[in-house]
């Protein structure tokens, strides 16, 4: 029996079991097959998605918009709070209460941790968390899992390295929680100042093998997947702290020469200088494929929470 997703909020990857995550990935695979076959997917005709982005975004916002439109639905909302009544002092709670009258699903990105959970508590329609502060980004984790599954053919049994800003990077928090449902070994690589949040380590350590390192060179030869993130200047409370760690690591062809031939390199994007452009032309690079997989995964999620997939 398939898990029930109709009307469900997507707030934290921790809210989902392995069975539920696997169902999302299987649904995404069916959506991808239908797209490749050229089948019309007007499953959400007459439905509307509300995009409420209080922080900048390219991929997440555009992929949700594209996903909804490819499913035949419409999109309204804003990508900058300055263009909304927030500029006049409207609270997040009131914004949610207003917008839920116009749409069938709300996708929210907000700098405040806990914002998506607050919105879900208020709204009577499904709310999807598109990033809440430095906390979580569950749909990114789901598309990351789908990328690994499609590119490696499995998730269980893999050695996965996560490199970069593990303290402030919400994508890596969600990914670590998601991967803790699988039989993998995690290699967390970062400068000491940017190590994974203690509460994340506590939550996942009893479920998966976790190793922490400061140098990617020490673990690169063991990895099947390398997930790279940028150091997020905008999330540092102290600019001096950022200056100490910026440019602390770089993935280039000389590093990848030490890797397994079938290693895949992923990145949630945008990148700055942590992956050199020369890597783009190697078989290792899958981060632009990740963007396509993100569209497919979000199509599946939208169809699931409305109850048409």
Beta strands, then each sheet from edge to edge (+ up, - down):
strand 1: 48-53
strand 2: 74-78
strand 3: 105-110
strand 4: 126-132
strand 5: 159-163
strand 6: 185-189
strand 7: 209-213
strand 8: 225-228
strand 9: 264-267
sheet 1: 2+ 1+ 3+ 4+
sheet 2: 7+ 6+ 5+ 8+ 9+
end
